[in-house]
Amino acid sequence: MMVPVNPNLDAYKDDFFKGLTMKQTLYAVSAVTVSGLMMSFFLLYLKMNASLAMYLTLPVAFPIIAAGFIRIHGISFGEYLRRRQKVEEQPVFYFQPEMLLWLNTGTPPSDTELEVKKDIPKKLYLETEMTICELESRQKTEDRRKVR
């Protein structure tokens, strides 16, 4: 007797009942149970119309079904909500770029300059072509002013 085995084990789906996994089956059964109990409560005790009772049970049954069946980016709906909560709780950091033009004059900085620089907090600078061209043009105009 030969039993076919799928060579790609990643594509293997764990079938439990009628193509559903165990988790999906449990969530489906719990959704049917909860909505059945709610329907019977609305119909028998509150004497509501069947259509109205069904519409009132749907908002309760849908999150149960969504938790078992919906997958976002390959993870379950509950895990997605937990990760999203963690991301929203993290502090937000903003970065504002600032340009610094440093010209190497060939002379090392003096001790007093180094002491002054120790007190200044370090900054992160971003250079783009546009800002470099702008600073070079400013430097040229400053050089022209010095010559006059």
LOMI-643025 format. One line per 3 residues: for each residue x, y, z of N, C-alpha, C, O. Coordinates in Angstrom, 1 decimal. Layout:
BEGIN
X,Y,Z,X,Y,Z,X,Y,Z,X,Y,Z | ...
//
This chain:
BEGIN
0.8,-1.2,0.0,0.0,0.0,0.0,0.9,1.2,0.0,1.8,1.3,0.8 | 0.6,2.2,-0.9,1.4,3.4,-1.0,0.6,4.6,-0.5,-0.6,4.8,-0.9 | 1.2,5.4,0.3,0.5,6.6,0.9,1.3,7.8,0.3,2.5,7.9,0.5
0.6,8.7,-0.5,1.3,9.8,-1.1,1.7,10.8,0.0,0.9,11.2,0.9 | 2.9,11.3,-0.1,3.4,12.2,0.9,3.8,13.5,0.1,4.5,13.4,-0.9 | 3.4,14.6,0.6,3.7,15.9,-0.1,5.2,16.2,0.2,5.6,16.2,1.3
6.0,16.4,-0.9,7.4,16.6,-0.7,7.7,18.0,0.0,8.7,18.2,0.6 | 6.8,18.9,-0.2,6.9,20.3,0.4,6.2,20.3,1.8,4.9,20.4,1.8 | 6.9,20.1,2.8,6.3,20.0,4.2,5.8,21.3,4.6,4.9,21.4,5.5
6.3,22.5,4.1,5.8,23.8,4.5,4.3,24.0,4.0,3.6,24.7,4.6 | 4.0,23.4,2.9,2.6,23.6,2.3,1.6,22.6,3.0,0.4,22.7,2.6 | 2.1,21.8,3.9,1.2,20.8,4.5,0.2,21.5,5.4,0.6,22.3,6.3
-1.1,21.2,5.3,-2.1,21.8,6.1,-2.7,20.7,7.0,-3.0,19.6,6.6 | -2.7,21.0,8.3,-3.2,20.0,9.3,-4.8,20.0,9.2,-5.4,20.9,9.8 | -5.3,19.0,8.5,-6.8,18.9,8.4,-7.3,18.2,9.6,-6.8,17.1,10.0
-8.4,18.7,10.2,-9.0,18.0,11.3,-10.4,17.6,11.0,-10.8,16.4,11.1 | -11.2,18.5,10.4,-12.6,18.2,10.1,-13.0,19.0,8.9,-13.0,20.3,8.9 | -13.3,18.3,7.8,-13.8,18.9,6.5,-12.9,20.0,6.0,-13.4,21.1,5.5
-11.6,19.9,6.1,-10.6,20.8,5.5,-10.3,21.9,6.5,-9.5,22.8,6.2 | -10.8,21.9,7.7,-10.5,22.9,8.7,-9.4,22.3,9.7,-9.4,21.1,10.0 | -8.7,23.2,10.2,-7.7,22.8,11.2,-8.4,22.7,12.6,-9.6,23.1,12.7
-7.7,22.1,13.6,-8.3,22.0,14.9,-8.7,23.3,15.5,-9.8,23.4,16.1 | -7.9,24.3,15.3,-8.2,25.6,15.9,-9.4,26.2,15.2,-10.3,26.8,15.9 | -9.4,26.2,13.9,-10.6,26.7,13.2,-11.9,26.0,13.6,-12.9,26.6,13.7
-11.8,24.7,13.7,-13.0,23.9,14.1,-13.5,24.3,15.5,-14.7,24.5,15.7 | -12.5,24.5,16.4,-12.9,24.9,17.8,-13.6,26.3,17.8,-14.6,26.5,18.5 | -13.0,27.2,17.1,-13.6,28.5,17.0,-14.9,28.5,16.3,-15.8,29.3,16.7
-15.1,27.7,15.3,-16.4,27.6,14.6,-17.5,27.0,15.5,-18.6,27.5,15.6 | -17.1,26.0,16.2,-18.0,25.4,17.2,-18.4,26.3,18.3,-19.6,26.4,18.7 | -17.4,27.1,18.8,-17.7,28.0,19.9,-18.6,29.2,19.4,-19.4,29.7,20.1
-18.4,29.6,18.1,-19.2,30.7,17.6,-20.6,30.2,17.4,-21.6,30.9,17.7 | -20.8,29.0,16.9,-22.2,28.4,16.7,-22.8,28.3,18.1,-24.0,28.5,18.2 | -22.1,27.8,19.0,-22.7,27.6,20.4,-23.1,28.9,21.0,-24.2,29.0,21.5
-22.2,29.9,21.0,-22.6,31.2,21.6,-23.7,31.8,20.9,-24.6,32.3,21.5 | -23.7,31.8,19.5,-24.8,32.4,18.8,-26.1,31.6,19.0,-27.2,32.2,19.1 | -26.0,30.3,19.1,-27.2,29.5,19.4,-27.8,29.8,20.8,-29.1,29.9,20.9
-27.0,30.0,21.8,-27.4,30.3,23.1,-28.1,31.7,23.1,-29.1,31.9,23.7 | -27.4,32.6,22.4,-28.0,34.0,22.4,-29.3,34.0,21.6,-30.3,34.7,22.0 | -29.4,33.3,20.5,-30.7,33.2,19.8,-31.8,32.7,20.6,-32.9,33.2,20.6
-31.5,31.6,21.3,-32.5,31.0,22.1,-32.9,31.9,23.3,-34.1,31.9,23.6 | -32.0,32.7,23.8,-32.3,33.6,24.9,-33.2,34.7,24.3,-34.2,35.1,24.9 | -32.9,35.3,23.2,-33.7,36.3,22.6,-35.1,35.8,22.1,-36.0,36.6,22.3
-35.1,34.6,21.6,-36.4,34.1,21.1,-37.3,33.6,22.2,-38.5,33.9,22.3 | -36.8,32.9,23.2,-37.6,32.2,24.2,-37.9,33.2,25.4,-39.1,33.2,25.8 | -36.9,33.9,25.9,-37.2,34.7,27.1,-37.6,36.1,26.8,-38.5,36.7,27.4
-37.0,36.7,25.7,-37.4,38.1,25.4,-38.5,38.2,24.3,-39.0,39.3,24.0 | -38.8,37.1,23.7,-39.9,37.0,22.7,-39.7,38.0,21.5,-40.6,38.7,21.1 | -38.4,38.0,21.0,-38.1,38.9,19.9,-38.4,38.2,18.6,-38.6,37.0,18.5
-38.4,39.0,17.6,-38.5,38.5,16.2,-37.2,37.8,15.9,-36.1,38.1,16.3 | -37.3,36.7,15.1,-36.1,35.9,14.7,-35.1,36.7,13.9,-33.9,36.5,14.2 | -35.5,37.6,13.0,-34.6,38.4,12.3,-33.8,39.3,13.2,-32.6,39.5,13.0
-34.5,40.0,14.1,-33.9,40.9,15.0,-32.9,40.2,15.9,-31.8,40.7,16.2 | -33.3,39.0,16.4,-32.4,38.2,17.2,-31.1,37.8,16.5,-30.1,37.8,17.1 | -31.3,37.4,15.2,-30.1,37.0,14.4,-29.2,38.2,14.2,-28.0,38.0,14.4
-29.7,39.4,14.0,-28.9,40.6,13.8,-28.2,41.0,15.1,-27.1,41.5,15.0 | -28.8,40.7,16.2,-28.1,41.0,17.5,-27.0,40.0,17.8,-26.1,40.3,18.6 | -27.1,38.8,17.3,-26.1,37.8,17.6,-24.9,37.9,16.7,-23.8,37.4,17.1
-25.0,38.5,15.5,-23.9,38.6,14.6,-22.7,39.4,15.2,-21.6,38.9,15.0 | -22.9,40.5,15.8,-21.7,41.2,16.3,-21.0,40.5,17.4,-19.8,40.7,17.6 | -21.6,39.5,18.0,-20.9,38.7,19.0,-20.2,37.5,18.4,-19.1,37.1,18.8
-20.8,36.9,17.4,-20.3,35.7,16.7,-19.1,36.1,15.8,-18.2,35.3,15.6 | -19.2,37.3,15.2,-18.1,37.6,14.2,-16.7,37.7,14.8,-15.8,37.1,14.2 | -16.5,38.4,15.9,-15.1,38.4,16.5,-14.6,37.0,16.8,-13.4,36.7,16.7
-15.5,36.1,17.2,-15.1,34.7,17.6,-14.6,34.0,16.3,-13.5,33.4,16.3 | -15.4,34.2,15.2,-15.0,33.6,13.9,-13.7,34.2,13.4,-12.8,33.5,12.9 | -13.6,35.5,13.5,-12.4,36.3,13.0,-11.2,35.8,13.7,-10.1,35.7,13.1
-11.3,35.6,15.0,-10.1,35.1,15.8,-9.6,33.8,15.3,-8.4,33.5,15.4 | -10.5,32.9,14.8,-10.1,31.6,14.4,-9.7,31.5,12.9,-8.9,30.6,12.6 | -10.2,32.3,12.1,-10.0,32.2,10.6,-9.1,33.2,10.0,-8.4,32.9,9.0
-9.2,34.4,10.4,-8.4,35.5,9.8,-6.9,35.4,10.1,-6.6,35.2,11.3 | -6.1,35.5,9.1,-4.7,35.5,9.2,-4.1,36.8,8.5,-4.5,37.0,7.3 | -3.3,37.6,9.2,-2.8,38.8,8.7,-1.2,38.6,8.6,-0.6,38.4,9.7
-0.6,38.7,7.5,0.8,38.5,7.3,1.3,37.2,7.9,2.4,37.1,8.4 | 0.5,36.2,7.7,0.8,34.9,8.2,0.7,34.6,9.7,1.1,33.5,10.1 | 0.2,35.5,10.4,-0.1,35.3,11.8,-1.5,35.4,12.2,-2.3,36.0,11.4
-1.9,34.8,13.3,-3.4,34.8,13.6,-3.8,36.2,14.0,-3.0,37.1,14.3 | -5.1,36.4,14.0,-5.7,37.7,14.3,-5.4,38.2,15.7,-5.0,39.3,15.9 | -5.4,37.3,16.7,-5.1,37.6,18.1,-3.6,38.0,18.2,-3.3,39.0,18.9
-2.7,37.3,17.6,-1.3,37.6,17.7,-1.0,38.9,17.0,-0.2,39.7,17.4 | -1.7,39.2,15.9,-1.6,40.5,15.2,-2.0,41.6,16.1,-1.3,42.6,16.1 | -3.1,41.5,16.8,-3.6,42.5,17.7,-2.6,42.7,18.8,-2.4,43.9,19.3
-2.0,41.7,19.4,-1.0,41.8,20.5,0.2,42.5,20.0,0.8,43.4,20.7 | 0.7,42.2,18.8,1.9,42.8,18.2,1.6,44.3,17.9,2.5,45.2,18.2 | 0.4,44.6,17.4,0.1,46.0,17.1,0.0,46.8,18.4,0.4,48.0,18.4
-0.5,46.2,19.5,-0.6,46.9,20.8,0.8,47.2,21.3,1.1,48.3,21.8 | 1.8,46.3,21.1,3.2,46.5,21.5,3.8,47.7,20.8,4.5,48.5,21.3 | 3.5,47.7,19.4,4.1,48.8,18.6,3.5,50.1,19.0,4.2,51.1,19.0
2.2,50.2,19.3,1.5,51.4,19.7,2.0,51.9,21.0,2.0,53.1,21.3 | 2.5,51.0,21.9,2.9,51.4,23.2,4.4,51.9,23.2,4.8,52.6,24.2 | 5.1,51.7,22.2,6.5,52.1,22.1,6.5,53.6,21.9,5.7,54.2,21.2
7.5,54.3,22.5,7.7,55.7,22.3,8.1,56.1,20.9,8.7,55.3,20.2 | 7.7,57.2,20.5,7.9,57.7,19.1,9.2,58.6,19.2,9.3,59.5,20.0 | 10.1,58.3,18.3,11.3,59.1,18.1,11.3,59.8,16.8,10.9,59.3,15.8
11.6,61.1,16.9,11.6,61.9,15.7,13.1,62.3,15.3,13.9,62.5,16.2 | 13.4,62.4,14.1,14.7,62.8,13.6,14.6,64.0,12.8,13.9,64.0,11.8 | 15.3,65.0,13.1,15.3,66.2,12.4,16.7,66.4,11.8,17.6,66.7,12.6
16.9,66.3,10.5,18.3,66.4,10.0,18.9,67.8,10.1,18.1,68.8,10.1 | 20.2,67.9,10.3,20.8,69.2,10.4,22.2,69.1,9.7,22.8,68.0,9.7 | 22.6,70.1,9.0,23.7,70.0,8.1,24.9,70.7,8.8,24.8,71.7,9.4
26.1,70.0,8.7,27.3,70.6,9.3,28.4,70.5,8.2,28.6,69.4,7.6 | 29.0,71.6,7.9,30.1,71.6,6.9,31.4,71.6,7.7,31.7,72.6,8.4 | 32.2,70.7,7.5,33.5,70.6,8.2,34.6,70.7,7.1,34.7,69.8,6.2
35.4,71.7,7.3,36.5,71.8,6.3,37.8,71.4,7.0,38.1,71.9,8.2 | 38.6,70.6,6.4,39.8,70.1,7.0,40.9,71.1,6.7,41.3,71.2,5.5 | 41.4,71.8,7.7,42.4,72.8,7.5,43.8,72.3,7.6,44.8,72.9,7.3
43.9,71.0,8.1,45.2,70.4,8.2,45.9,70.6,9.6,46.9,70.0,9.9 | 45.3,71.5,10.4,45.8,71.7,11.8,44.9,71.0,12.8,43.7,71.1,12.7 | 45.5,70.3,13.7,44.7,69.6,14.8,44.0,70.7,15.7,44.6,71.8,15.8
42.9,70.4,16.2,42.2,71.4,17.1,43.0,71.5,18.4,43.7,70.6,18.9 | 42.9,72.7,19.0,43.6,73.0,20.2,42.9,72.4,21.4,41.8,71.9,21.3 | 43.6,72.4,22.6,43.0,71.8,23.8,41.8,72.5,24.2,40.8,71.9,24.7
41.7,73.8,24.0,40.5,74.6,24.5,39.3,74.2,23.6,38.2,74.1,24.1 | 39.6,74.0,22.3,38.5,73.7,21.4,38.0,72.3,21.8,36.7,72.0,21.7 | 38.8,71.4,22.2,38.4,70.0,22.6,37.6,70.1,23.8,36.6,69.4,24.0
38.0,70.9,24.8,37.2,71.1,26.0,35.8,71.6,25.8,34.8,71.2,26.4 | 35.7,72.6,24.9,34.4,73.2,24.5,33.5,72.1,23.8,32.3,72.0,24.1 | 34.1,71.3,23.0,33.4,70.3,22.3,32.9,69.2,23.2,31.9,68.5,22.9
33.5,68.9,24.3,33.1,67.9,25.3,31.7,68.2,25.9,30.9,67.4,26.1 | 31.5,69.5,26.1,30.2,70.0,26.7,29.1,69.9,25.7,27.9,69.9,26.1 | 29.3,70.0,24.4,28.3,70.0,23.4,27.8,68.6,23.1,28.6,67.7,22.9
26.5,68.3,23.2,26.0,67.0,22.9,26.3,66.6,21.4,26.3,67.5,20.5 | 26.5,65.3,21.2,26.8,64.9,19.8,25.5,65.0,19.0,24.4,64.8,19.5 | 25.7,65.3,17.7,24.6,65.4,16.8,24.8,64.5,15.6,25.9,64.2,15.2
23.7,64.1,15.0,23.7,63.2,13.8,23.4,64.1,12.6,22.4,64.8,12.7 | 24.2,64.1,11.6,24.0,65.0,10.5,23.7,64.2,9.2,24.2,63.1,9.0 | 22.9,64.8,8.4,22.5,64.2,7.1,22.9,65.1,6.0,22.6,66.3,6.0
23.7,64.5,5.0,24.1,65.3,3.9,23.4,64.8,2.6,23.3,63.6,2.4 | 22.9,65.8,1.9,22.4,65.4,0.6,23.1,66.3,-0.5,23.8,67.3,-0.1 | 22.9,66.0,-1.7,23.5,66.7,-2.8,23.1,68.2,-2.8,23.9,69.1,-3.0
21.8,68.4,-2.5,21.3,69.7,-2.6,21.9,70.6,-1.5,22.3,71.7,-1.7 | 22.0,70.1,-0.2,22.5,70.8,0.9,24.0,71.1,0.7,24.5,72.1,1.0 | 24.8,70.1,0.1,26.2,70.3,-0.1,26.4,71.4,-1.1,27.3,72.3,-0.9
25.6,71.4,-2.2,25.8,72.4,-3.2,25.4,73.8,-2.7,26.1,74.8,-2.9 | 24.4,73.8,-1.8,24.0,75.1,-1.2,25.1,75.6,-0.3,25.4,76.8,-0.3 | 25.7,74.8,0.5,26.7,75.2,1.4,28.0,75.6,0.7,28.7,76.5,1.1
28.3,74.9,-0.4,29.5,75.3,-1.2,29.3,76.7,-1.8,30.2,77.5,-1.9 | 28.1,77.0,-2.3,27.8,78.3,-2.8,27.9,79.3,-1.7,28.4,80.5,-2.0 | 27.4,79.0,-0.5,27.6,80.0,0.6,29.0,80.2,0.9,29.4,81.4,1.2
29.8,79.2,0.9,31.3,79.3,1.2,31.9,80.2,0.2,32.8,81.0,0.5 | 31.6,80.0,-1.1,32.2,80.8,-2.2,31.8,82.3,-2.0,32.7,83.2,-2.2 | 30.6,82.6,-1.6,30.2,84.0,-1.4,30.9,84.6,-0.2,31.2,85.8,-0.2
31.1,83.8,0.9,31.8,84.3,2.0,33.3,84.5,1.7,33.9,85.5,2.2 | 33.9,83.7,0.8,35.3,83.9,0.4,35.4,85.2,-0.4,36.3,85.9,-0.3 | 34.4,85.5,-1.3,34.4,86.7,-2.1,34.3,87.9,-1.2,35.0,88.9,-1.4
33.5,87.8,-0.1,33.4,89.0,0.8,34.7,89.2,1.6,35.0,90.4,1.9 | 35.4,88.1,1.9,36.6,88.3,2.6,37.7,88.9,1.7,38.5,89.7,2.2 | 37.7,88.7,0.4,38.6,89.2,-0.5,38.4,90.7,-0.6,39.4,91.5,-0.7
37.2,91.2,-0.6,36.9,92.6,-0.8,37.4,93.4,0.3,37.2,94.6,0.4
//
